[in-house]
Amino acid sequence: MISGCALTPGSHSEPEPTLSPDAFETRIGQLEERIVQSCDRSDALAANGRHQAELLAELRDAGVTLRHLRGDIERLEQRRGDEPVLVPAECNTELSETLAAKEMVGRAEWIGLPDVGTYLRARVDSGANTSALSATDITRFERDGEDWVRFKLGLTDDDVFVEHIRDEWIERPVERRVRILQAAGSESRPVVSLLMTLGPIRETVEFTLSDRTHLNYPVLLGRRFLMDIALIDVAENYIHPRPEFPGGRPASEAPQDEVNDRDEEEG
């Protein structure tokens, strides 16, 4: 019976499993997906660790700042008593230097026109863009192919100036023209350049020419002149002395001409 039960080797062994190409590709894809997920988790854990380290560093910094503040408060409490505690304020050095480099002017000033030979009263107005000069008999002409104008200063008996320049003609090239919008329509005005002084300021200034004899001041100084060189103290008038010209009155008599100054808003 023992010999009769002997089996031939391999006659009843299980067959080895085989994978089709599609099944193999599927298994490989699954393995790759697991590897990618493992890497993503590793990256997330690393990022988490970095974030925690940053938070801990910020927390330590906040703790140090808090300790310093507590120390300052304790010192202030100890010093308080009856005397006030003075906390020094930090000044913006750059801003202070910028302001110090600018000249202070009042809402009205004496200006000088060296090329014309007279002083005039001027209203300082940051609301106006271009400066303006009162002129009459404005006549356009051409010189060497360029656009020029000839004019006289527009002055009244109330204005203060060097008398002999009242009827003198002034000729200047036209720098450009500006269009002024008014209730009655628009008007084109010539712009000329003139050397002007105001206290220590000596600048070539662009003026629009128009008849200002119905206004209080023959000169208006606008933003283009003020920019980068001057600040306005609206509480003051005539901060700078009146310039002197041949035939004019001395600067020491300027206060007499300022007493009845009509400091009104212009329309």
WONOR-V791938 format. One record per helix or strand of 2 or more residues. SS is the DSSP state (@ for helix, = for strand). FROM is the first residue (numbers start at 0). TO is the last residue. Records with the same first field share a line. If there is no record, write none. Layout:
BEGIN
SS->FROM-TO / FROM-TO
END
This chain:
BEGIN
@->2-4 / 20-78 / 92-99 / 162-164 / 222-225 / 250-257
=->102-105 / 107-112 / 117-123 / 130-142 / 145-152 / 169-172 / 175-181 / 184-197 / 200-209 / 218-220 / 229-232
END
